[in-house]
Each structure stands twice: as C-alpha cells, then as structure tokens.
Amino acid sequence: MNTSRERALVLGGGGSAGNAWLIGVIAGLADGGVDVTDADLMIGTSAGATTAIQIAGANPADLYAAVRDTSIPARAPRPGHTPRFTHLERTNAIIAASADLADMRRRIGADALELAEEAGPSSRERWHDTVAVRLPSPRWPQRDILLTAVDADTGEPVELDRDSGIDVVDAVAASCAGGPAYAVGERRFIDGGYRRSSENADLAKGYGRVLVLSPLGGRTRHPAGWHSDLATQVEELRGAGSDVETLLPDAGSREAFGENMMDFSTRPVAARAGHRQGHDISGRLAACWRR
C-alpha cells in the first residue's frame, strides 16, 4: 500500500460517453505535460471505475486513440418496443420515496435484487464478459485504487480494492451495476453512484491535492437536504485542508454526449471533446499537480 497521501484522482460515473470523455481528458492532460495517472490514489465510480483500471493498465494515449478512431453506429430501437417504465423513471420514483441516502440505498438495492431475479443468472455472466473485454488485464494493477459499490442486501457502501478478495473484473462490474444487482459469490452489489454521488469525492479526504473529473457535471437527482452533491463534497475536502480542482464537461462536451450517455456511438466525439478540455486546462493544472 502506498503511504503517500499527496494526490488523489477522482473519476466519476457517466455511462459510455462519460468513460470516453474521461479517457480523452486524461490523454489531453498528458499531451499538455500533466500525467495524472501517477496519483497516489485513484477513486473510480461506475464508468469511472472502468476508466481507473484502464488508465492504470494501459497508456492513456493508446486508449484515447482507440476510442477516437473507432466508428460506432448508433443503436437502433427495437421495432415496436416502447418501455413501459424506464430505469430512470423507476429510480427517480424510489429516490422521491426515500427518507435519506441510507434509505435510498436499501430501496434501490431491493429493487435491483428483484431485477436480477427476473433477468436470471445468464444476465450476470453476460455483464461479466462485457466488462472483461474493456479492461487491459484480468489482474488488479499494483496501484492504490478504490472502486465504489453498494451492498444490495444491506444498502451499506463498499469500497473495493486489490485486497478486497474480489477480482478486478467483478469489482468493476459491481461498481457499474446500474440495473440488476451483480453477484460475487454470496454477495450482491449495485452501482457505486448510489453510495453518495456519481463522484464520491469524499473518499479523497486527507489527500493534499485532489482532482475530480465529473462527466455528469456534478449533478445529482437527490434532494438538496441530503448534501450529496459534488459541490458539498468539494467544500468538505477544502475544509479538511485539501487543494481541490474539478473539471466538468463544457458546452462542447455536453453537446458531444447527446441526450443518452449510454449511446456507444457518441464515444469518439466525446473522447475528442474531453481531449480538448484536458489539453486546455493542463497549463493551469500543472502547478497544482506537480508541486
């Protein structure tokens, strides 16, 4: 375990487009002379969990080139298929009915367990295989990386690392489990974005410098009284003595994402937009990150 607590990199969730944007930002920073992959700790949530393992095991420039230069057709809706109740509507209703974060996590977990029962074990195996092909290696990088998740049965927050007894593919799959609960042995997990936020930047408390990359722009669906938004977490970190920088998608990046951040066809343009932003901020960030 790295004992240095100088620099933490926080990678937020944001679907397929968010993952591509994160890769682009990190590659753009590197092109501007700022290598943020040398952080003492990386914290990844959902799509950010995928990104953390990718950049710890492969060159960000290579990852960026692979996304940027790939042509991906837009997904066509299934003929005659109109979902009766979308995932967003369902989870919005659960959030609205919840008393607080802990109550929400328990309710979302119970719903995800029902979805997993309906989907059957083959759904779990398909998700495992989908995640596996996205990662550069089936082994944990020898780096300090925390991937966030939530225990579906108890609603308790969970941080997974190379010492957690869960292999890296399962850890990423658990952190990205936004629908059915994902089983690892006897345990079941849901998306780390339900822990507190899509960033979970509070886990970087105690680190001198913290860089937060948030594809969702720090937005939250939670009531303001839950104090789960990114701005509140940044205030808490600064109050505890951390120097915090945040990078949120600008207008060009938001346009690149389109209306559906799960649409794979947006990945090349989202990556290019992220690269531009990363390169543009590299000069300002350099002094903070390197000192």
GUROKOL-202575 format. One record per residue (C-alpha): residue number from 1; residue in one letter; chain; x, y, z. Coordinates in pm, 1 decimal. Example, Ala and Ser with C-alpha at 12.3 -4.5 7.8 and 13.67 -1.06 7.14 Angstrom:
# GUROKOL-202575
+-----+------+-------+----------+----------+----------+
:  nr : rest : kette :       xx :       yy :       zz :
+-----+------+-------+----------+----------+----------+
:   1 :    A :     A :   1230.0 :   -450.0 :    780.0 :
:   2 :    S :     A :   1367.0 :   -106.0 :    714.0 :
+-----+------+-------+----------+----------+----------+
END
This chain:
# GUROKOL-202575
+-----+------+-------+----------+----------+----------+
:  nr : rest : kette :       xx :       yy :       zz :
+-----+------+-------+----------+----------+----------+
:   1 :    M :     A :      0.0 :      0.0 :      0.0 :
:   2 :    N :     A :    129.1 :    342.9 :    -97.4 :
:   3 :    T :     A :    169.6 :    550.7 :    219.8 :
:   4 :    S :     A :    185.5 :    884.8 :     37.0 :
:   5 :    R :     A :   -131.0 :   1094.1 :     59.7 :
:   6 :    E :     A :    -30.0 :   1377.4 :   -166.8 :
:   7 :    R :     A :   -251.2 :   1343.1 :   -475.9 :
:   8 :    A :     A :   -587.2 :   1178.3 :   -541.1 :
:   9 :    L :     A :   -763.6 :   1145.0 :   -875.1 :
:  10 :    V :     A :  -1142.8 :   1107.0 :   -861.0 :
:  11 :    L :     A :  -1314.5 :    963.9 :  -1169.0 :
:  12 :    G :     A :  -1691.7 :    999.4 :  -1175.4 :
:  13 :    G :     A :  -1957.7 :    795.3 :  -1347.9 :
:  14 :    G :     A :  -2133.5 :    888.0 :  -1669.1 :
:  15 :    G :     A :  -2204.3 :    591.9 :  -1894.5 :
:  16 :    S :     A :  -2029.2 :    507.0 :  -2219.8 :
:  17 :    A :     A :  -1987.8 :    869.7 :  -2322.7 :
:  18 :    G :     A :  -1854.8 :    958.5 :  -1978.5 :
:  19 :    N :     A :  -1591.0 :    686.4 :  -1994.8 :
:  20 :    A :     A :  -1477.5 :    810.6 :  -2335.6 :
:  21 :    W :     A :  -1467.3 :   1170.9 :  -2210.4 :
:  22 :    L :     A :  -1258.4 :   1072.7 :  -1908.4 :
:  23 :    I :     A :  -1008.6 :    890.2 :  -2129.4 :
:  24 :    G :     A :   -992.7 :   1193.9 :  -2357.2 :
:  25 :    V :     A :   -940.3 :   1437.4 :  -2068.6 :
:  26 :    I :     A :   -659.8 :   1228.7 :  -1918.8 :
:  27 :    A :     A :   -489.2 :   1189.5 :  -2258.3 :
:  28 :    G :     A :   -527.8 :   1563.5 :  -2322.6 :
:  29 :    L :     A :   -372.3 :   1648.3 :  -1987.4 :
:  30 :    A :     A :    -82.2 :   1416.3 :  -2066.9 :
:  31 :    D :     A :    -31.3 :   1584.1 :  -2404.7 :
:  32 :    G :     A :    -14.7 :   1912.9 :  -2214.1 :
:  33 :    G :     A :    253.6 :   1774.5 :  -1984.0 :
:  34 :    V :     A :     40.9 :   1668.5 :  -1686.3 :
:  35 :    D :     A :     36.2 :   1296.4 :  -1607.5 :
:  36 :    V :     A :   -247.3 :   1244.6 :  -1358.6 :
:  37 :    T :     A :   -213.0 :    866.1 :  -1373.7 :
:  38 :    D :     A :     69.4 :    899.6 :  -1119.4 :
:  39 :    A :     A :   -182.8 :    987.5 :   -847.0 :
:  40 :    D :     A :   -121.6 :    826.1 :   -509.3 :
:  41 :    L :     A :   -487.4 :    717.4 :   -504.8 :
:  42 :    M :     A :   -746.6 :    676.6 :   -777.5 :
:  43 :    I :     A :  -1115.0 :    661.8 :   -686.2 :
:  44 :    G :     A :  -1349.5 :    527.9 :   -953.6 :
:  45 :    T :     A :  -1726.6 :    510.7 :   -958.9 :
:  46 :    S :     A :  -1926.3 :    326.3 :  -1226.8 :
:  47 :    A :     A :  -1784.7 :    440.1 :  -1564.0 :
:  48 :    G :     A :  -1504.7 :    599.6 :  -1364.7 :
:  49 :    A :     A :  -1421.7 :    258.5 :  -1216.7 :
:  50 :    T :     A :  -1371.9 :    123.8 :  -1567.8 :
:  51 :    T :     A :  -1154.3 :    424.3 :  -1651.2 :
:  52 :    A :     A :   -940.9 :    387.2 :  -1338.2 :
:  53 :    I :     A :   -848.4 :     28.8 :  -1422.6 :
:  54 :    Q :     A :   -796.8 :    113.5 :  -1789.5 :
:  55 :    I :     A :   -554.6 :    401.5 :  -1729.8 :
:  56 :    A :     A :   -368.5 :    206.6 :  -1460.0 :
:  57 :    G :     A :   -303.3 :    -78.1 :  -1701.4 :
:  58 :    A :     A :   -265.3 :     88.0 :  -2040.7 :
:  59 :    N :     A :   -122.4 :    405.5 :  -2193.1 :
:  60 :    P :     A :   -390.9 :    678.6 :  -2196.5 :
:  61 :    A :     A :   -272.5 :    790.5 :  -2540.1 :
:  62 :    D :     A :   -336.7 :    441.9 :  -2676.9 :
:  63 :    L :     A :   -675.1 :    422.4 :  -2504.6 :
:  64 :    Y :     A :   -767.5 :    762.6 :  -2648.2 :
:  65 :    A :     A :   -659.1 :    671.7 :  -3000.0 :
:  66 :    A :     A :   -863.0 :    351.0 :  -2987.3 :
:  67 :    V :     A :  -1180.0 :    538.7 :  -2886.9 :
:  68 :    R :     A :  -1122.7 :    843.6 :  -3107.0 :
:  69 :    D :     A :  -1066.8 :    644.6 :  -3425.0 :
:  70 :    T :     A :  -1347.2 :    392.3 :  -3382.1 :
:  71 :    S :     A :  -1662.6 :    428.6 :  -3588.9 :
:  72 :    I :     A :  -1963.7 :    306.4 :  -3392.2 :
:  73 :    P :     A :  -2315.3 :    307.0 :  -3539.1 :
:  74 :    A :     A :  -2596.5 :    444.1 :  -3327.3 :
:  75 :    R :     A :  -2814.4 :    185.5 :  -3160.8 :
:  76 :    A :     A :  -3148.7 :    147.3 :  -3332.0 :
:  77 :    P :     A :  -3451.8 :     89.7 :  -3108.0 :
:  78 :    R :     A :  -3614.0 :   -248.2 :  -3130.1 :
:  79 :    P :     A :  -3913.5 :   -231.1 :  -3367.8 :
:  80 :    G :     A :  -4239.5 :   -184.6 :  -3180.4 :
:  81 :    H :     A :  -4063.9 :   -173.6 :  -2841.6 :
:  82 :    T :     A :  -4172.9 :    101.6 :  -2602.3 :
:  83 :    P :     A :  -4053.7 :     50.3 :  -2242.5 :
:  84 :    R :     A :  -4347.4 :     77.7 :  -2002.5 :
:  85 :    F :     A :  -4138.8 :    213.3 :  -1719.9 :
:  86 :    T :     A :  -3784.1 :    326.2 :  -1783.9 :
:  87 :    H :     A :  -3491.7 :    272.8 :  -1549.2 :
:  88 :    L :     A :  -3464.2 :    648.6 :  -1489.0 :
:  89 :    E :     A :  -3833.0 :    681.6 :  -1405.7 :
:  90 :    R :     A :  -3818.2 :    382.8 :  -1172.6 :
:  91 :    T :     A :  -3514.3 :    503.0 :   -980.8 :
:  92 :    N :     A :  -3646.9 :    860.3 :   -968.2 :
:  93 :    A :     A :  -3959.7 :    725.8 :   -800.8 :
:  94 :    I :     A :  -3750.5 :    533.3 :   -548.0 :
:  95 :    I :     A :  -3539.6 :    838.5 :   -469.7 :
:  96 :    A :     A :  -3852.2 :   1050.6 :   -423.2 :
:  97 :    A :     A :  -3994.7 :    796.7 :   -177.1 :
:  98 :    S :     A :  -3672.8 :    771.0 :     26.9 :
:  99 :    A :     A :  -3610.5 :    946.3 :    357.6 :
: 100 :    D :     A :  -3234.2 :    981.2 :    319.7 :
: 101 :    L :     A :  -2929.4 :    831.7 :    147.1 :
: 102 :    A :     A :  -2926.5 :    515.5 :    357.8 :
: 103 :    D :     A :  -3295.7 :    455.6 :    293.0 :
: 104 :    M :     A :  -3245.9 :    515.2 :    -78.3 :
: 105 :    R :     A :  -2958.9 :    266.4 :    -96.5 :
: 106 :    R :     A :  -3170.5 :     -1.9 :     72.1 :
: 107 :    R :     A :  -3465.3 :     63.6 :   -158.7 :
: 108 :    I :     A :  -3252.7 :     70.9 :   -474.3 :
: 109 :    G :     A :  -3079.9 :   -247.7 :   -358.5 :
: 110 :    A :     A :  -3409.9 :   -427.2 :   -305.6 :
: 111 :    D :     A :  -3529.0 :   -320.6 :   -649.8 :
: 112 :    A :     A :  -3200.1 :   -432.6 :   -809.7 :
: 113 :    L :     A :  -3232.1 :   -774.3 :   -642.9 :
: 114 :    E :     A :  -3577.0 :   -813.4 :   -796.5 :
: 115 :    L :     A :  -3439.2 :   -714.4 :  -1136.8 :
: 116 :    A :     A :  -3160.3 :   -970.6 :  -1102.2 :
: 117 :    E :     A :  -3412.0 :  -1241.6 :  -1016.4 :
: 118 :    E :     A :  -3614.4 :  -1154.0 :  -1324.8 :
: 119 :    A :     A :  -3307.9 :  -1138.1 :  -1550.2 :
: 120 :    G :     A :  -3166.9 :  -1474.2 :  -1440.1 :
: 121 :    P :     A :  -2805.9 :  -1587.3 :  -1396.1 :
: 122 :    S :     A :  -2722.4 :  -1556.0 :  -1766.7 :
: 123 :    S :     A :  -2757.4 :  -1177.8 :  -1736.9 :
: 124 :    R :     A :  -2485.5 :  -1173.6 :  -1472.8 :
: 125 :    E :     A :  -2248.9 :  -1374.7 :  -1691.5 :
: 126 :    R :     A :  -2311.3 :  -1152.5 :  -1992.7 :
: 127 :    W :     A :  -2231.6 :   -843.2 :  -1788.0 :
: 128 :    H :     A :  -1913.4 :  -1003.5 :  -1652.3 :
: 129 :    D :     A :  -1796.5 :  -1084.3 :  -2005.4 :
: 130 :    T :     A :  -1885.7 :   -735.6 :  -2130.2 :
: 131 :    V :     A :  -1676.7 :   -573.1 :  -1858.6 :
: 132 :    A :     A :  -1385.3 :   -814.7 :  -1901.4 :
: 133 :    V :     A :  -1320.1 :   -717.7 :  -2263.9 :
: 134 :    R :     A :  -1298.2 :   -349.4 :  -2166.8 :
: 135 :    L :     A :  -1010.3 :   -397.2 :  -1923.4 :
: 136 :    P :     A :   -642.3 :   -423.4 :  -2020.4 :
: 137 :    S :     A :   -580.0 :   -713.5 :  -1779.3 :
: 138 :    P :     A :   -779.6 :   -954.4 :  -1562.4 :
: 139 :    R :     A :   -548.4 :   -870.8 :  -1269.7 :
: 140 :    W :     A :   -558.9 :   -575.8 :  -1033.7 :
: 141 :    P :     A :   -297.7 :   -309.8 :  -1113.6 :
: 142 :    Q :     A :    -32.0 :   -269.5 :   -846.5 :
: 143 :    R :     A :   -170.1 :     71.6 :   -760.8 :
: 144 :    D :     A :   -387.7 :    219.4 :   -487.1 :
: 145 :    I :     A :   -731.7 :    219.9 :   -647.8 :
: 146 :    L :     A :  -1069.6 :    229.8 :   -475.8 :
: 147 :    L :     A :  -1378.6 :    131.0 :   -671.9 :
: 148 :    T :     A :  -1709.1 :    220.0 :   -512.8 :
: 149 :    A :     A :  -2016.6 :     -3.0 :   -488.5 :
: 150 :    V :     A :  -2310.9 :    -62.9 :   -255.8 :
: 151 :    D :     A :  -2415.1 :   -389.4 :    -90.8 :
: 152 :    A :     A :  -2755.2 :   -464.0 :   -244.7 :
: 153 :    D :     A :  -2877.6 :   -663.1 :     55.5 :
: 154 :    T :     A :  -2785.9 :   -415.8 :    328.9 :
: 155 :    G :     A :  -2752.2 :    -83.3 :    146.7 :
: 156 :    E :     A :  -2408.4 :    -33.5 :    302.7 :
: 157 :    P :     A :  -2139.3 :    147.7 :     99.9 :
: 158 :    V :     A :  -1847.3 :    -67.8 :    -13.5 :
: 159 :    E :     A :  -1500.2 :     22.4 :   -141.7 :
: 160 :    L :     A :  -1328.6 :   -248.6 :   -344.5 :
: 161 :    D :     A :   -953.3 :   -271.4 :   -398.8 :
: 162 :    R :     A :   -691.7 :   -533.4 :   -474.6 :
: 163 :    D :     A :   -702.7 :   -650.9 :   -111.7 :
: 164 :    S :     A :  -1080.9 :   -693.8 :   -100.1 :
: 165 :    G :     A :  -1078.4 :  -1055.9 :   -216.8 :
: 166 :    I :     A :  -1278.2 :   -969.9 :   -530.1 :
: 167 :    D :     A :  -1112.6 :   -989.5 :   -870.4 :
: 168 :    V :     A :  -1086.6 :   -674.5 :  -1077.0 :
: 169 :    V :     A :  -1344.9 :   -772.8 :  -1339.9 :
: 170 :    D :     A :  -1604.1 :   -842.6 :  -1071.1 :
: 171 :    A :     A :  -1513.4 :   -521.0 :   -888.3 :
: 172 :    V :     A :  -1565.7 :   -307.1 :  -1198.0 :
: 173 :    A :     A :  -1883.4 :   -496.2 :  -1289.3 :
: 174 :    A :     A :  -2018.1 :   -435.3 :   -937.9 :
: 175 :    S :     A :  -1935.1 :    -64.0 :   -947.4 :
: 176 :    C :     A :  -2113.8 :    -33.2 :  -1283.5 :
: 177 :    A :     A :  -2422.3 :   -239.7 :  -1186.1 :
: 178 :    G :     A :  -2684.2 :     23.5 :  -1257.6 :
: 179 :    G :     A :  -2967.6 :   -222.1 :  -1323.0 :
: 180 :    P :     A :  -2984.2 :   -576.2 :  -1182.8 :
: 181 :    A :     A :  -2771.9 :   -643.3 :   -874.1 :
: 182 :    Y :     A :  -2440.6 :   -807.3 :   -959.6 :
: 183 :    A :     A :  -2349.6 :  -1121.9 :   -768.8 :
: 184 :    V :     A :  -1997.7 :  -1202.2 :   -649.4 :
: 185 :    G :     A :  -2019.0 :  -1528.1 :   -461.7 :
: 186 :    E :     A :  -2281.0 :  -1482.9 :   -189.5 :
: 187 :    R :     A :  -2270.1 :  -1103.2 :   -208.2 :
: 188 :    R :     A :  -2472.5 :   -880.4 :   -439.9 :
: 189 :    F :     A :  -2379.0 :   -525.7 :   -539.2 :
: 190 :    I :     A :  -2526.0 :   -220.6 :   -706.1 :
: 191 :    D :     A :  -2370.9 :     77.8 :   -882.1 :
: 192 :    G :     A :  -2128.5 :    286.6 :   -677.8 :
: 193 :    G :     A :  -2312.1 :    600.3 :   -787.4 :
: 194 :    Y :     A :  -2573.2 :    515.5 :   -523.8 :
: 195 :    R :     A :  -2314.2 :    538.9 :   -244.8 :
: 196 :    R :     A :  -2331.5 :    917.9 :   -220.8 :
: 197 :    S :     A :  -2289.0 :   1058.5 :   -569.8 :
: 198 :    S :     A :  -2150.9 :    975.4 :   -911.3 :
: 199 :    E :     A :  -1810.6 :   1104.6 :   -792.4 :
: 200 :    N :     A :  -1779.0 :   1002.2 :   -424.5 :
: 201 :    A :     A :  -1502.9 :   1258.6 :   -389.1 :
: 202 :    D :     A :  -1534.7 :   1249.0 :     -9.7 :
: 203 :    L :     A :  -1321.8 :    932.3 :    -15.3 :
: 204 :    A :     A :  -1023.7 :   1152.5 :   -102.9 :
: 205 :    K :     A :  -1032.9 :   1318.9 :    240.7 :
: 206 :    G :     A :   -682.9 :   1357.9 :    381.3 :
: 207 :    Y :     A :   -510.0 :   1396.7 :     43.9 :
: 208 :    G :     A :   -326.1 :   1721.9 :    -17.0 :
: 209 :    R :     A :   -433.6 :   1770.3 :   -378.2 :
: 210 :    V :     A :   -749.6 :   1628.7 :   -530.0 :
: 211 :    L :     A :   -854.3 :   1639.3 :   -894.5 :
: 212 :    V :     A :  -1217.0 :   1548.9 :   -965.7 :
: 213 :    L :     A :  -1327.0 :   1466.4 :  -1320.9 :
: 214 :    S :     A :  -1706.9 :   1453.7 :  -1335.4 :
: 215 :    P :     A :  -1872.0 :   1355.0 :  -1666.4 :
: 216 :    L :     A :  -2214.0 :   1431.2 :  -1515.8 :
: 217 :    G :     A :  -2105.9 :   1780.9 :  -1422.8 :
: 218 :    G :     A :  -2159.2 :   1737.3 :  -1050.0 :
: 219 :    R :     A :  -2534.9 :   1699.4 :  -1096.7 :
: 220 :    T :     A :  -2743.8 :   1494.9 :   -856.7 :
: 221 :    R :     A :  -3101.6 :   1367.1 :   -851.0 :
: 222 :    H :     A :  -3107.9 :   1374.9 :   -471.9 :
: 223 :    P :     A :  -3287.2 :   1633.2 :   -256.7 :
: 224 :    A :     A :  -3063.9 :   1923.6 :   -154.8 :
: 225 :    G :     A :  -3106.2 :   1832.6 :    211.7 :
: 226 :    W :     A :  -2912.9 :   1509.5 :    161.3 :
: 227 :    H :     A :  -2595.5 :   1713.5 :     93.4 :
: 228 :    S :     A :  -2475.4 :   1451.9 :   -153.9 :
: 229 :    D :     A :  -2384.3 :   1685.8 :   -440.6 :
: 230 :    L :     A :  -2029.0 :   1732.8 :   -563.0 :
: 231 :    A :     A :  -2012.2 :   2098.4 :   -455.0 :
: 232 :    T :     A :  -2077.3 :   1996.5 :    -94.2 :
: 233 :    Q :     A :  -1809.6 :   1728.0 :   -111.3 :
: 234 :    V :     A :  -1560.2 :   1978.5 :   -251.9 :
: 235 :    E :     A :  -1638.6 :   2217.5 :     33.7 :
: 236 :    E :     A :  -1582.5 :   1935.5 :    283.6 :
: 237 :    L :     A :  -1248.2 :   1843.3 :    127.6 :
: 238 :    R :     A :  -1129.9 :   2201.8 :    124.0 :
: 239 :    G :     A :  -1245.9 :   2244.4 :    482.8 :
: 240 :    A :     A :  -1027.3 :   1948.1 :    575.7 :
: 241 :    G :     A :   -725.0 :   2108.1 :    408.9 :
: 242 :    S :     A :   -724.6 :   1961.6 :     56.2 :
: 243 :    D :     A :   -647.6 :   2168.4 :   -251.9 :
: 244 :    V :     A :   -929.3 :   2063.2 :   -488.9 :
: 245 :    E :     A :   -967.6 :   2112.2 :   -864.3 :
: 246 :    T :     A :  -1274.9 :   1999.6 :  -1056.4 :
: 247 :    L :     A :  -1319.3 :   1954.4 :  -1429.6 :
: 248 :    L :     A :  -1675.5 :   1938.5 :  -1559.9 :
: 249 :    P :     A :  -1786.9 :   1899.4 :  -1921.6 :
: 250 :    D :     A :  -1813.0 :   2231.2 :  -2102.9 :
: 251 :    A :     A :  -2080.4 :   2316.7 :  -2359.7 :
: 252 :    G :     A :  -1892.1 :   2141.4 :  -2638.4 :
: 253 :    S :     A :  -1855.5 :   1822.6 :  -2437.8 :
: 254 :    R :     A :  -2221.1 :   1825.3 :  -2331.9 :
: 255 :    E :     A :  -2319.9 :   1859.5 :  -2696.1 :
: 256 :    A :     A :  -2091.8 :   1567.2 :  -2782.3 :
: 257 :    F :     A :  -2265.1 :   1347.9 :  -2522.6 :
: 258 :    G :     A :  -2604.6 :   1396.0 :  -2684.3 :
: 259 :    E :     A :  -2919.1 :   1300.8 :  -2495.7 :
: 260 :    N :     A :  -2812.4 :    949.5 :  -2398.0 :
: 261 :    M :     A :  -2477.5 :    899.0 :  -2229.7 :
: 262 :    M :     A :  -2517.3 :    523.6 :  -2270.2 :
: 263 :    D :     A :  -2510.0 :    556.1 :  -2652.0 :
: 264 :    F :     A :  -2185.3 :    397.7 :  -2773.0 :
: 265 :    S :     A :  -2198.4 :    596.6 :  -3097.9 :
: 266 :    T :     A :  -2109.4 :    915.5 :  -2907.3 :
: 267 :    R :     A :  -1782.2 :    777.4 :  -2772.8 :
: 268 :    P :     A :  -1543.0 :    907.0 :  -3043.1 :
: 269 :    V :     A :  -1673.8 :   1265.1 :  -3034.8 :
: 270 :    A :     A :  -1697.3 :   1259.1 :  -2652.3 :
: 271 :    A :     A :  -1334.2 :   1146.9 :  -2632.2 :
: 272 :    R :     A :  -1222.3 :   1425.3 :  -2866.6 :
: 273 :    A :     A :  -1414.6 :   1683.4 :  -2665.3 :
: 274 :    G :     A :  -1254.4 :   1555.7 :  -2345.3 :
: 275 :    H :     A :   -908.7 :   1567.6 :  -2500.6 :
: 276 :    R :     A :   -958.8 :   1931.1 :  -2595.5 :
: 277 :    Q :     A :  -1071.4 :   2018.3 :  -2243.0 :
: 278 :    G :     A :   -785.1 :   1828.5 :  -2082.9 :
: 279 :    H :     A :   -527.6 :   1994.7 :  -2302.8 :
: 280 :    D :     A :   -680.3 :   2338.8 :  -2242.1 :
: 281 :    I :     A :   -667.4 :   2303.2 :  -1862.1 :
: 282 :    S :     A :   -324.3 :   2140.0 :  -1846.5 :
: 283 :    G :     A :   -133.3 :   2464.6 :  -1807.3 :
: 284 :    R :     A :   -344.8 :   2580.1 :  -1513.8 :
: 285 :    L :     A :   -340.7 :   2238.3 :  -1350.4 :
: 286 :    A :     A :     31.0 :   2174.0 :  -1387.2 :
: 287 :    A :     A :    146.4 :   2390.5 :  -1098.3 :
: 288 :    C :     A :   -102.7 :   2239.8 :   -856.4 :
: 289 :    W :     A :    -47.3 :   1878.3 :   -954.9 :
: 290 :    R :     A :    331.7 :   1882.0 :   -974.3 :
: 291 :    R :     A :    429.2 :   2079.2 :   -665.9 :
+-----+------+-------+----------+----------+----------+
END
